[in-house]
Amino acid sequence: MSEINGYGIERDEALALVQEHVKSQNLINHSLAAEVVLRAMAERLGEDVEKWGLAGLLHDLDVELEPELATHTTRTVAILQEKGVSAEIVEAIKLHNLEAHPGEVRSTHFQHALAAGETITGLVIASALVRPDKSLASVKVKSIRKRYKEKAFARGANREIIAECEQCGIPLADFCELSLTAMQQISDQLGL
């Protein structure tokens, strides 16, 4: 356990933990995409880039072990608490899936950002995959905004959760651009 950054875990330890618990490369890529989007959100809002990035990277540790929304995040929370990860990061990760925690609500910018940031990655990736070249480089912001309005497109990308970006002070149009730009920066890692 690392105490250097005050979060109980360093970025390379967090990535190793993701790779230990998540075997699907697509799901690992989702975590990397969430990390980069959260870092970009934090930078824009003047928040802690490292903390927000770690939450994005670690948020789905149990996605293969607990694929049902009713239990997803429960093992992640236990794993991260055992590792001594910051309670604030653990709480944001827990609350990114409210279905497993009935009666609880997201109340901080950090919690809303993680939920919105990890969710929009699916919309951005789906927008790339329908392009002839399947490349993030050819995706335009206006395409993501158009796809956002198409409820049948990328159904798993819950539009209400994506819209929580506005509760953090980032308008939806700006959020689409910020997310696409961030993900384009790691397109090679994402294979897109």
C-alpha beads as a LAMMPS data file, in Angstrom:
LAMMPS data file: protein, C-alpha beads

192 atoms
191 bonds

1 atom types
1 bond types

-500.0 500.0 xlo xhi
-500.0 500.0 ylo yhi
-500.0 500.0 zlo zhi

Masses

1 110.0

Atoms # bond

1 1 1 0.000 0.000 0.000
2 1 1 1.299 3.420 -0.936
3 1 1 0.821 6.542 1.124
4 1 1 2.912 8.808 -1.114
5 1 1 -0.068 10.412 -2.851
6 1 1 -2.489 10.195 0.093
7 1 1 -4.953 7.892 -1.699
8 1 1 -3.645 4.560 -0.442
9 1 1 -2.707 3.453 -3.961
10 1 1 -0.478 4.695 -6.774
11 1 1 -1.524 4.666 -10.415
12 1 1 0.647 1.633 -11.395
13 1 1 -0.673 -0.325 -8.420
14 1 1 -4.210 0.587 -9.479
15 1 1 -3.590 -0.590 -13.053
16 1 1 -2.102 -3.856 -11.763
17 1 1 -5.210 -4.335 -9.615
18 1 1 -7.457 -3.781 -12.643
19 1 1 -5.435 -6.302 -14.666
20 1 1 -5.598 -8.809 -11.794
21 1 1 -9.386 -8.629 -11.457
22 1 1 -10.547 -7.832 -15.000
23 1 1 -9.630 -10.239 -17.782
24 1 1 -11.555 -8.811 -20.769
25 1 1 -9.410 -6.346 -22.711
26 1 1 -12.539 -4.391 -23.671
27 1 1 -13.394 -3.928 -19.989
28 1 1 -9.816 -2.931 -19.171
29 1 1 -10.037 -0.413 -22.021
30 1 1 -13.284 0.906 -20.521
31 1 1 -11.438 1.528 -17.238
32 1 1 -8.597 3.304 -19.072
33 1 1 -11.131 5.438 -20.952
34 1 1 -12.947 6.296 -17.716
35 1 1 -9.626 7.249 -16.143
36 1 1 -8.689 9.664 -18.923
37 1 1 -12.171 11.241 -19.026
38 1 1 -12.167 11.727 -15.238
39 1 1 -8.710 13.270 -15.370
40 1 1 -9.897 15.708 -18.063
41 1 1 -12.992 16.584 -16.018
42 1 1 -10.885 17.218 -12.915
43 1 1 -8.490 19.396 -14.858
44 1 1 -11.329 21.469 -16.306
45 1 1 -12.969 21.904 -12.900
46 1 1 -9.756 22.597 -10.967
47 1 1 -10.152 19.371 -8.991
48 1 1 -7.620 16.715 -7.993
49 1 1 -6.635 15.066 -11.290
50 1 1 -4.876 12.108 -9.653
51 1 1 -7.752 11.262 -7.312
52 1 1 -10.380 11.523 -10.046
53 1 1 -8.240 9.461 -12.438
54 1 1 -7.748 6.698 -9.878
55 1 1 -11.508 6.493 -9.327
56 1 1 -12.071 6.170 -13.071
57 1 1 -9.445 3.468 -13.392
58 1 1 -10.618 1.416 -10.382
59 1 1 -14.405 1.784 -10.645
60 1 1 -15.182 -1.591 -12.276
61 1 1 -12.872 -4.089 -10.544
62 1 1 -15.719 -6.529 -9.946
63 1 1 -17.519 -6.098 -13.279
64 1 1 -16.809 -9.706 -14.300
65 1 1 -17.399 -11.166 -10.829
66 1 1 -20.561 -9.144 -10.186
67 1 1 -22.056 -8.435 -13.624
68 1 1 -25.574 -7.900 -12.238
69 1 1 -26.283 -4.258 -11.389
70 1 1 -27.922 -5.308 -8.126
71 1 1 -24.519 -6.401 -6.775
72 1 1 -21.946 -4.649 -9.000
73 1 1 -19.459 -2.556 -6.944
74 1 1 -19.922 -4.577 -3.736
75 1 1 -16.729 -6.593 -4.220
76 1 1 -14.878 -3.576 -5.609
77 1 1 -15.636 -1.674 -2.422
78 1 1 -14.394 -4.582 -0.280
79 1 1 -11.196 -4.988 -2.338
80 1 1 -10.383 -1.278 -2.197
81 1 1 -11.131 -0.974 1.516
82 1 1 -8.854 -3.948 2.193
83 1 1 -6.100 -2.231 0.170
84 1 1 -6.533 0.960 2.208
85 1 1 -7.714 3.117 -0.693
86 1 1 -9.072 6.537 0.268
87 1 1 -12.636 6.455 1.596
88 1 1 -13.632 9.284 -0.762
89 1 1 -12.538 7.286 -3.820
90 1 1 -14.235 4.144 -2.518
91 1 1 -17.489 6.030 -1.866
92 1 1 -17.537 7.560 -5.376
93 1 1 -16.922 4.116 -6.872
94 1 1 -19.654 2.587 -4.733
95 1 1 -22.150 5.258 -5.781
96 1 1 -21.430 5.070 -9.506
97 1 1 -23.904 2.150 -9.438
98 1 1 -26.891 3.208 -7.369
99 1 1 -28.819 0.027 -8.224
100 1 1 -26.625 -1.884 -5.767
101 1 1 -27.220 0.737 -3.083
102 1 1 -30.936 1.551 -2.944
103 1 1 -31.815 4.724 -1.122
104 1 1 -28.376 6.260 -1.525
105 1 1 -27.699 9.231 -3.787
106 1 1 -24.726 10.887 -5.419
107 1 1 -24.171 14.248 -3.740
108 1 1 -20.704 15.549 -4.655
109 1 1 -19.177 16.763 -7.901
110 1 1 -16.735 13.859 -7.653
111 1 1 -19.528 11.282 -7.398
112 1 1 -21.517 12.806 -10.278
113 1 1 -18.357 13.083 -12.373
114 1 1 -17.448 9.416 -11.963
115 1 1 -20.948 8.278 -12.876
116 1 1 -21.169 10.565 -15.918
117 1 1 -17.563 10.060 -17.003
118 1 1 -17.555 6.293 -16.970
119 1 1 -20.941 6.154 -18.687
120 1 1 -20.124 8.452 -21.603
121 1 1 -17.186 6.242 -22.586
122 1 1 -19.638 3.671 -23.944
123 1 1 -21.331 6.271 -26.121
124 1 1 -18.001 7.546 -27.459
125 1 1 -16.699 4.039 -28.201
126 1 1 -19.962 3.033 -29.887
127 1 1 -19.726 6.193 -32.001
128 1 1 -16.259 5.104 -33.144
129 1 1 -17.272 1.510 -33.829
130 1 1 -19.990 2.522 -36.309
131 1 1 -17.473 4.539 -38.343
132 1 1 -16.038 2.774 -41.413
133 1 1 -12.505 2.991 -39.971
134 1 1 -13.641 2.227 -36.372
135 1 1 -11.380 5.029 -35.221
136 1 1 -11.796 7.646 -32.509
137 1 1 -9.848 10.054 -34.718
138 1 1 -12.711 10.221 -37.211
139 1 1 -15.460 10.760 -34.616
140 1 1 -16.790 14.309 -34.441
141 1 1 -18.341 15.939 -31.390
142 1 1 -21.550 16.677 -33.304
143 1 1 -21.842 12.952 -34.043
144 1 1 -21.690 12.108 -30.325
145 1 1 -24.268 14.786 -29.559
146 1 1 -26.542 13.397 -32.295
147 1 1 -26.074 9.821 -31.031
148 1 1 -26.815 10.989 -27.491
149 1 1 -30.325 11.909 -28.653
150 1 1 -30.841 8.486 -30.280
151 1 1 -32.063 6.406 -27.332
152 1 1 -31.704 3.134 -29.283
153 1 1 -28.010 3.798 -29.942
154 1 1 -25.642 2.441 -27.273
155 1 1 -28.554 1.671 -24.951
156 1 1 -26.230 0.857 -22.068
157 1 1 -24.996 4.456 -22.006
158 1 1 -27.697 5.857 -19.713
159 1 1 -28.403 9.397 -20.885
160 1 1 -29.659 10.541 -17.482
161 1 1 -26.371 9.519 -15.899
162 1 1 -24.322 11.160 -18.661
163 1 1 -26.325 14.361 -18.082
164 1 1 -25.028 14.438 -14.486
165 1 1 -22.015 16.218 -15.993
166 1 1 -24.139 19.347 -15.692
167 1 1 -24.352 18.868 -11.921
168 1 1 -20.575 19.231 -11.949
169 1 1 -20.804 22.470 -13.935
170 1 1 -19.927 21.063 -17.362
171 1 1 -22.590 21.603 -20.042
172 1 1 -23.454 18.451 -21.992
173 1 1 -22.069 19.762 -25.300
174 1 1 -18.755 20.593 -23.626
175 1 1 -18.739 17.223 -21.873
176 1 1 -19.085 15.376 -25.184
177 1 1 -16.120 17.314 -26.567
178 1 1 -14.004 16.914 -23.423
179 1 1 -14.646 13.149 -23.330
180 1 1 -13.918 12.582 -27.012
181 1 1 -10.736 14.664 -26.900
182 1 1 -9.508 12.850 -23.786
183 1 1 -10.186 9.415 -25.262
184 1 1 -8.555 10.354 -28.576
185 1 1 -5.342 11.002 -26.625
186 1 1 -5.172 7.304 -25.681
187 1 1 -6.718 5.865 -28.842
188 1 1 -3.709 3.581 -29.405
189 1 1 -4.139 2.027 -25.943
190 1 1 -7.851 1.601 -26.624
191 1 1 -7.238 0.037 -30.034
192 1 1 -9.441 2.664 -31.661

Bonds

1 1 1 2
2 1 2 3
3 1 3 4
4 1 4 5
5 1 5 6
6 1 6 7
7 1 7 8
8 1 8 9
9 1 9 10
10 1 10 11
11 1 11 12
12 1 12 13
13 1 13 14
14 1 14 15
15 1 15 16
16 1 16 17
17 1 17 18
18 1 18 19
19 1 19 20
20 1 20 21
21 1 21 22
22 1 22 23
23 1 23 24
24 1 24 25
25 1 25 26
26 1 26 27
27 1 27 28
28 1 28 29
29 1 29 30
30 1 30 31
31 1 31 32
32 1 32 33
33 1 33 34
34 1 34 35
35 1 35 36
36 1 36 37
37 1 37 38
38 1 38 39
39 1 39 40
40 1 40 41
41 1 41 42
42 1 42 43
43 1 43 44
44 1 44 45
45 1 45 46
46 1 46 47
47 1 47 48
48 1 48 49
49 1 49 50
50 1 50 51
51 1 51 52
52 1 52 53
53 1 53 54
54 1 54 55
55 1 55 56
56 1 56 57
57 1 57 58
58 1 58 59
59 1 59 60
60 1 60 61
61 1 61 62
62 1 62 63
63 1 63 64
64 1 64 65
65 1 65 66
66 1 66 67
67 1 67 68
68 1 68 69
69 1 69 70
70 1 70 71
71 1 71 72
72 1 72 73
73 1 73 74
74 1 74 75
75 1 75 76
76 1 76 77
77 1 77 78
78 1 78 79
79 1 79 80
80 1 80 81
81 1 81 82
82 1 82 83
83 1 83 84
84 1 84 85
85 1 85 86
86 1 86 87
87 1 87 88
88 1 88 89
89 1 89 90
90 1 90 91
91 1 91 92
92 1 92 93
93 1 93 94
94 1 94 95
95 1 95 96
96 1 96 97
97 1 97 98
98 1 98 99
99 1 99 100
100 1 100 101
101 1 101 102
102 1 102 103
103 1 103 104
104 1 104 105
105 1 105 106
106 1 106 107
107 1 107 108
108 1 108 109
109 1 109 110
110 1 110 111
111 1 111 112
112 1 112 113
113 1 113 114
114 1 114 115
115 1 115 116
116 1 116 117
117 1 117 118
118 1 118 119
119 1 119 120
120 1 120 121
121 1 121 122
122 1 122 123
123 1 123 124
124 1 124 125
125 1 125 126
126 1 126 127
127 1 127 128
128 1 128 129
129 1 129 130
130 1 130 131
131 1 131 132
132 1 132 133
133 1 133 134
134 1 134 135
135 1 135 136
136 1 136 137
137 1 137 138
138 1 138 139
139 1 139 140
140 1 140 141
141 1 141 142
142 1 142 143
143 1 143 144
144 1 144 145
145 1 145 146
146 1 146 147
147 1 147 148
148 1 148 149
149 1 149 150
150 1 150 151
151 1 151 152
152 1 152 153
153 1 153 154
154 1 154 155
155 1 155 156
156 1 156 157
157 1 157 158
158 1 158 159
159 1 159 160
160 1 160 161
161 1 161 162
162 1 162 163
163 1 163 164
164 1 164 165
165 1 165 166
166 1 166 167
167 1 167 168
168 1 168 169
169 1 169 170
170 1 170 171
171 1 171 172
172 1 172 173
173 1 173 174
174 1 174 175
175 1 175 176
176 1 176 177
177 1 177 178
178 1 178 179
179 1 179 180
180 1 180 181
181 1 181 182
182 1 182 183
183 1 183 184
184 1 184 185
185 1 185 186
186 1 186 187
187 1 187 188
188 1 188 189
189 1 189 190
190 1 190 191
191 1 191 192
